[in-house]
Amino acid sequence: MLQGLLSNLDRDRPLIRVRFTTFAVATVLLPLTGLLVCLVTSLLYHYEDATYTHCQVSNYLPSISAAISRPPEIYIWRSCIGLHSAPRYLVAAAYFSFYRGRFAGRLLELLLSGVALLCSVAENTGLVLLTYVASTEAYKVHKYGFIVFIACSLLHMLITVRLWHVIQRHYVSPEVTSPPLRLKPFLRQDGFVLTCLAEILTLSLNNFKCEDGETAAPSWFGSDKSDQTECCLR
């Protein structure tokens, strides 16, 4: 009988334990690692095609879309995004469970937590769509996947800033709040604003001025000259 009890305890014991920090870092590193591998591969094996521009000017780096659009880069990128996306659904559910327990008595924050969950799921789904459905295969699906990904990403970022601001203000004692936790909401706000400004600035430079090397900056915000023709106004 004791043997049966011990076997039940061993069966219920988890086979493997992974810290959430390790899990999150590994999940984030997947697309970064895949992107770097794709970039190096595209530069080594088809530099001219990856850096081609319709403006007929020199470009130093391929756009993200160009770097991941040719084999074998496309398979590397899709594999990394597939492995990256599955855990993100679990992380979204984990954050929602955390918010729901923290904001049990606050209706507005509970609603925002639900919206954050929907945004996170939609953002991840949009990323999967625009990754696995190329613009040359189904342009509208790719386009709407990109729009959903960007819009939900920005909205999720704003809601997260709001929720963590409430947590810091009402649930964390100022005496025990560490400087990184105090700075986190402000860093997220600054990051959101800087991202939008950088996107507007680089795309404006790219559209109004075509000179050697100037397409390298906007290319890293996803501007792809191999997918669509862009007019360069002089």
C-alpha positions as CSV (number, residue, x, y, z in Angstrom):
1,M,0.0,0.0,0.0
2,L,2.9,2.3,0.8
3,Q,4.4,1.5,-2.5
4,G,1.2,2.5,-4.3
5,L,1.1,5.8,-2.4
6,L,4.7,6.6,-3.3
7,S,4.0,5.8,-6.9
8,N,1.1,8.2,-6.9
9,L,3.3,11.0,-5.4
10,D,6.0,10.4,-8.0
11,R,3.4,10.5,-10.7
12,D,2.1,13.9,-9.6
13,R,5.5,15.4,-9.2
14,P,6.5,17.7,-12.2
15,L,9.0,16.2,-14.5
16,I,10.7,19.4,-15.2
17,R,10.8,22.9,-13.6
18,V,11.6,26.0,-15.6
19,R,11.8,29.5,-14.0
20,F,9.5,32.0,-15.7
21,T,12.4,34.4,-16.3
22,T,14.3,31.7,-18.1
23,F,11.2,30.7,-20.1
24,A,10.5,34.4,-21.1
25,V,14.1,35.1,-22.1
26,A,14.3,31.9,-24.2
27,T,11.0,32.9,-25.9
28,V,12.2,36.4,-26.7
29,L,15.5,35.2,-28.0
30,L,13.9,32.9,-30.6
31,P,12.9,35.6,-33.1
32,L,16.0,37.6,-32.4
33,T,18.3,34.7,-33.0
34,G,16.3,33.7,-36.1
35,L,16.5,37.3,-37.5
36,L,20.3,37.5,-37.0
37,V,20.8,34.1,-38.7
38,C,18.6,35.1,-41.6
39,L,20.4,38.5,-41.9
40,V,23.8,36.9,-42.0
41,T,22.6,34.2,-44.4
42,S,21.1,36.7,-46.8
43,L,24.2,38.9,-46.8
44,L,26.4,35.9,-47.5
45,Y,24.5,34.1,-50.2
46,H,22.3,36.7,-52.0
47,Y,23.4,40.2,-51.0
48,E,22.4,41.9,-54.3
49,D,18.8,40.5,-54.3
50,A,18.3,41.2,-50.6
51,T,19.5,44.9,-50.8
52,Y,17.9,45.7,-54.1
53,T,15.9,49.0,-54.1
54,H,13.6,50.4,-56.8
55,C,15.3,53.7,-56.3
56,Q,18.4,52.2,-57.8
57,V,20.6,53.4,-54.9
58,S,23.0,51.5,-52.8
59,N,21.7,49.9,-49.6
60,Y,23.9,48.4,-46.9
61,L,21.5,46.2,-45.1
62,P,18.5,44.2,-46.4
63,S,15.0,45.0,-44.9
64,I,13.6,42.6,-42.5
65,S,11.1,41.3,-45.1
66,A,13.9,40.9,-47.7
67,A,16.1,39.1,-45.2
68,I,13.5,36.5,-44.4
69,S,11.8,36.1,-47.8
70,R,14.1,33.6,-49.5
71,P,15.0,30.0,-48.8
72,P,16.5,28.9,-46.5
73,E,15.9,32.1,-44.5
74,I,12.1,31.8,-44.8
75,Y,12.2,28.3,-43.2
76,I,14.5,29.4,-40.4
77,W,12.3,32.5,-39.6
78,R,9.0,30.6,-39.7
79,S,10.4,27.9,-37.4
80,C,11.6,30.5,-34.9
81,I,8.3,32.4,-35.0
82,G,6.3,29.1,-34.6
83,L,8.3,28.1,-31.5
84,H,8.1,31.7,-30.2
85,S,4.3,32.1,-30.7
86,A,3.1,29.0,-28.9
87,P,4.5,30.0,-25.4
88,R,3.2,33.6,-25.9
89,Y,-0.4,32.3,-25.6
90,L,0.5,30.7,-22.3
91,V,2.2,33.9,-21.1
92,A,-0.9,36.0,-22.1
93,A,-3.1,33.7,-20.0
94,A,-0.6,33.8,-17.1
95,Y,-0.6,37.6,-17.1
96,F,-4.4,37.7,-17.2
97,S,-4.6,35.4,-14.2
98,F,-2.2,37.6,-12.4
99,Y,-4.1,40.8,-13.2
100,R,-7.5,39.2,-12.3
101,G,-6.2,38.3,-8.9
102,R,-4.6,41.7,-8.3
103,F,-7.6,43.7,-9.5
104,A,-10.4,41.7,-8.0
105,G,-12.1,44.8,-6.6
106,R,-11.4,47.2,-9.5
107,L,-13.8,47.0,-12.4
108,L,-12.0,49.3,-14.8
109,E,-8.7,47.5,-14.4
110,L,-10.4,44.1,-14.7
111,L,-11.9,45.2,-18.0
112,L,-8.5,46.5,-19.2
113,S,-7.0,43.2,-18.2
114,G,-9.5,41.4,-20.5
115,V,-8.7,43.8,-23.3
116,A,-5.0,43.3,-22.8
117,L,-5.5,39.5,-23.0
118,L,-7.5,39.9,-26.3
119,C,-4.8,42.3,-27.7
120,S,-2.0,39.9,-26.8
121,V,-3.8,36.9,-28.4
122,A,-4.7,39.0,-31.5
123,E,-1.1,40.4,-31.8
124,N,0.3,36.9,-31.6
125,T,-2.1,35.6,-34.2
126,G,-1.4,38.5,-36.5
127,L,2.3,37.8,-36.2
128,V,1.7,34.1,-37.2
129,L,-0.4,35.2,-40.1
130,L,2.0,37.7,-41.6
131,T,4.9,35.2,-41.1
132,Y,3.3,32.1,-42.6
133,V,1.3,33.9,-45.3
134,A,3.6,35.8,-47.7
135,S,2.4,38.9,-49.4
136,T,3.0,37.3,-52.8
137,E,0.7,34.4,-51.9
138,A,-2.3,36.2,-50.3
139,Y,-1.7,39.9,-50.1
140,K,-4.8,40.9,-48.2
141,V,-4.3,38.2,-45.5
142,H,-0.7,39.3,-45.1
143,K,-1.7,43.0,-45.0
144,Y,-4.5,42.6,-42.4
145,G,-2.2,40.3,-40.3
146,F,0.4,43.1,-40.2
147,I,-2.2,45.7,-39.3
148,V,-3.6,43.6,-36.5
149,F,-0.1,42.9,-35.2
150,I,0.9,46.5,-35.1
151,A,-2.4,47.9,-33.8
152,C,-2.8,45.3,-31.1
153,S,0.9,45.5,-30.1
154,L,0.7,49.3,-29.5
155,L,-2.7,49.0,-27.7
156,H,-1.4,46.2,-25.5
157,M,1.7,48.3,-24.6
158,L,-0.5,51.3,-23.6
159,I,-2.8,49.1,-21.4
160,T,0.2,47.4,-19.8
161,V,1.7,50.8,-18.8
162,R,-1.7,51.7,-17.3
163,L,-2.1,48.5,-15.3
164,W,1.5,48.5,-13.9
165,H,1.1,52.1,-13.0
166,V,-1.9,51.2,-10.9
167,I,-0.1,48.3,-9.3
168,Q,2.9,50.5,-8.4
169,R,0.6,53.2,-7.0
170,H,-1.9,51.2,-5.0
171,Y,-0.3,47.7,-4.3
172,V,3.4,48.3,-3.9
173,S,4.7,50.2,-0.8
174,P,7.0,53.1,-1.8
175,E,9.5,51.9,0.9
176,V,10.0,48.5,-0.8
177,T,9.7,49.6,-4.4
178,S,13.1,49.2,-6.2
179,P,14.3,51.8,-8.7
180,P,13.9,49.5,-11.7
181,L,10.2,49.0,-10.8
182,R,9.7,52.7,-10.4
183,L,11.3,53.4,-13.8
184,K,9.5,50.6,-15.7
185,P,6.3,52.5,-16.5
186,F,8.2,55.5,-17.6
187,L,10.6,53.5,-19.8
188,R,7.6,51.8,-21.5
189,Q,6.0,55.1,-22.2
190,D,9.2,56.6,-23.5
191,G,9.8,53.4,-25.6
192,F,6.3,53.7,-27.1
193,V,6.8,57.3,-28.1
194,L,10.3,56.8,-29.4
195,T,9.2,53.9,-31.5
196,C,6.4,55.9,-33.1
197,L,8.7,58.9,-33.8
198,A,11.5,56.7,-35.2
199,E,9.0,55.0,-37.5
200,I,7.6,58.3,-38.8
201,L,11.0,59.9,-39.2
202,T,12.7,57.1,-41.1
203,L,9.8,56.4,-43.4
204,S,9.6,60.2,-44.2
205,L,13.3,60.3,-45.0
206,N,12.9,57.2,-47.2
207,N,9.9,58.6,-49.1
208,F,11.3,62.1,-49.7
209,K,14.9,61.5,-50.1
210,C,16.6,58.6,-51.9
211,E,20.4,58.6,-51.3
212,D,23.0,55.9,-50.8
213,G,22.5,54.2,-47.5
214,E,19.5,56.1,-46.4
215,T,17.2,53.1,-47.0
216,A,19.2,51.1,-44.4
217,A,17.5,52.8,-41.5
218,P,13.9,52.4,-42.5
219,S,14.5,48.9,-43.7
220,W,14.8,47.8,-40.1
221,F,11.3,49.0,-39.4
222,G,10.0,46.6,-42.0
223,S,10.0,48.7,-45.2
224,D,10.6,46.2,-48.0
225,K,11.4,47.3,-51.5
226,S,11.1,43.7,-52.8
227,D,7.4,43.4,-51.9
228,Q,6.0,46.7,-53.3
229,T,7.3,49.6,-55.4
230,E,7.7,52.8,-53.5
231,C,8.0,56.1,-55.2
232,C,10.9,58.3,-54.1
233,L,10.0,62.0,-54.3
234,R,12.8,64.3,-54.9
